[in-house]
Amino acid sequence: MENLRNAILIVLGTALIYALIRHFVKQDEMQCDAVVFLEGELSIDVREVTFYDSNTSTIHLCDGEILRMPTKNIIKIVDKDVQ
């Protein structure tokens, strides 16, 4: 009976630690900490920009929208911490 109790405590502890780590990682991903300057447009606050070998980029906007466009349309990306 002691072994079963210990096994349950280990499983619950592991699940709690996993949930906490996932929460803080998700919270970090949701931050809008970059600004993208696009050709012919003003700046846009973004969460993340991903570049691909096919010369396309994916821009994750703060409102959850995703833009896909040619990389040549991106003039500059600036971290808000650096500005």
C-alpha positions in Angstrom: 0.0 0.0 0.0 2.9 2.3 0.8 4.4 1.8 -2.7 1.0 2.7 -4.4 0.8 5.9 -2.4 4.4 6.9 -3.3 3.7 6.1 -7.0 0.6 8.3 -6.9 2.5 11.1 -5.3 5.3 10.9 -7.9 2.8 11.0 -10.7 0.9 13.9 -9.2 4.1 15.8 -8.5 5.4 15.2 -12.1 2.1 16.4 -13.5 2.1 19.5 -11.4 5.7 20.4 -12.4 4.9 19.8 -16.1 1.8 22.0 -15.9 3.8 24.9 -14.3 6.5 24.7 -16.9 4.0 24.6 -19.7 2.1 27.6 -18.2 5.2 29.8 -18.0 6.4 28.8 -21.5 3.0 29.6 -23.0 2.9 32.9 -21.1 6.3 33.8 -22.6 5.2 32.9 -26.1 2.2 35.2 -25.8 4.3 38.3 -25.3 4.3 40.8 -28.2 8.0 41.8 -27.9 8.9 42.6 -31.5 8.0 45.2 -34.2 8.1 44.3 -37.9 8.5 47.0 -40.5 6.9 45.9 -43.8 7.4 47.4 -47.3 4.7 50.0 -48.0 3.1 49.7 -44.5 3.7 51.0 -41.0 5.1 48.9 -38.2 3.2 45.9 -36.8 3.6 44.6 -33.2 4.3 40.8 -33.4 5.0 37.8 -31.2 7.2 35.9 -33.6 8.6 35.8 -37.1 9.7 32.6 -38.8 11.8 32.5 -42.0 11.8 29.6 -44.4 14.2 28.5 -47.2 11.5 29.1 -49.8 12.0 32.9 -49.2 8.6 33.1 -47.3 8.0 34.2 -43.8 5.3 33.6 -41.2 4.4 36.5 -38.9 2.5 35.8 -35.7 0.5 38.9 -34.8 -0.4 39.8 -31.2 -4.1 39.2 -31.8 -3.4 35.6 -32.9 -3.6 36.2 -36.7 -0.9 34.7 -38.9 0.5 36.4 -42.0 2.4 34.6 -44.6 4.4 36.6 -47.1 7.6 36.8 -49.1 10.6 37.6 -46.9 11.6 40.4 -49.3 8.5 42.4 -48.0 10.1 42.6 -44.5 12.3 45.6 -44.1 13.3 45.3 -40.5 12.5 43.5 -37.2 13.2 45.2 -34.0 13.0 43.8 -30.4 11.0 46.2 -28.2 13.6 45.8 -25.4 16.3 47.2 -27.8 14.4 50.3 -29.0 
